[in-house]
Amino acid sequence: MPQDAQGNTISTSNAEAARAFDHAIAGYLGYRFDASQRMQALLAADPDCGMAHALKAAFLMLGYKQAFVPVAKESIATAARLTARATPREQAHVAALAAWSENEMDRALAAWEGILAEHPRDILAFRLHHFCSFWLGRPETMLASVERVLPRWGREIPGYGGVLACRSFANEEAGNYTIAEAAGRAAIALDPGDLWAAHAVAHVLEMQGRRSEGIAWIQGLEPHWEGGNNIMHHLWWHRAMYHLEQRDFDAVLSLYDTRFRNLASPVTQAQPDLYIDVQNAASMLFRLSLHGVPAGDRWEELADKAEARIGDTLSAFTLPHWMMALCGAGRWAAADRLLDSLRDAARRNAGTNGPLIARYALPVAEAVLKHARGDNAGAVAAMRPALQGMYQLGGSHAQQDVFEQLFLHAAMKAGQAGDARMLLERVAGRHPVPPERRVGYAEAARSVAH
């Protein structure tokens, strides 16, 4: 029976399908824009390959869009039927995806961990586990997974650079910056076009305040990104973050319009409401607004996307970003509807996401709305209970930072020096660059100090 590039058996009698499977996996690992076309080629090569349908379901779930879930469940049901006599590893993949589609993320993570215990070179299980752990705010789980499998990998195994990239990002989120940077640079040495490795090192440079290095890092690697997908947008967002820290707001807006929110780009047009792109755009416009930089009409198209997604609570971290878009465009009725939809999701308390929405996404979104309406004391009161645990919404330290800036700005506007001081102390303990050297915190730090 054929094996994949990492030596795992694939239940297909079609050698072409095995090659197509590897090609599709490589597209996923490499963040290729043509990954969906590779997926279609795999299904065409062997429509009865259970892992092909499982991979299709995974690709759908990776979009974090409620409208994709019923289609994913159809693919999971097909995969379950076709893997009934396949290997236990393949059956476990289907079980993990079924749990994911039901928003039972602890079951999904446990299933992937079970696969990796027996098959540490199952790159699909590894990367899905890495991805979902990240969006649950569990860097320690990401780190434990990569350190467990790494001894069973080597340079000669396809996908090794991707494992190094994940080691880099997991260590960065865990605060181990020296290990993170070394692993990321090692992955780039193997493949300068490794977008996840470029991203991981960009995070290290962000966290250490190495802004000029960060700009040069991204500029130097951009020529290798042809054919990439939306992760390129996130890398350009990182570059804009470095410029923001340098108070070069014109450069930030230029990158917004021509790079990470370029509405004419085929990558943007393919998925105009993709969660990570919306996070990039809304969080950057919100940060700029705190510095008095006008957004022009940029909020409008984001608000259109936000209104269309009211009721879709699949990505808990994205929900306050939808609220930012609605408030930025002054769509108060829609903002109230969004808040009602979050309250409804919180009441249902279903799956892994329900408690996260109730405890963290809802109060942060409420704070966004109150802040936008000028009720800064109300924003602080709404958000204060969520501060300690909101990392569980997922997102990196760099991405979560926008929520902390929201709280600080509201506290300062409300004249609540105690809350502002608490937030600054919290940030100083979690970020290696002192607040006095960070554009979103410096003014408050000076004010509270006096």
Secondary structure by P-SEA (a helix, b strand, c coil): ccccccccccccccaaaaaaaaaaaaaaaacccaaaaaaaaaaaaccccaaaaaaaaaaaaaaccccaaaaaaaaaaaaaaaaccccaaaaaaaaaaaaaaacaaaaaaaaaaaaaaccccaaaaaaaaaaaaaaaccaaaaaaaaaaacccccccccaaaaaaaaaaaaaaaacaaaaaaaaaaaaaaacccaaaaaaaaaaaaaaacaaaaaaaaaaaaccccccccaaaaaaaaaaaaaaaaacaaaaaaaaaacccccccccccccccccaaaaaaaaaaaaaaaaacccccccaaaaaaaaaaaccccccccaaaaaaaaaaaacaaaaaaaaaaaaaaaaaaccccaaaaaaccaaaaaaaaaaaaacaaaaaaaacccccccccccccccccaaaaaaaaaaaaaaacaaaaaaaaaaaaaaccccccccccccaaaaaaaac
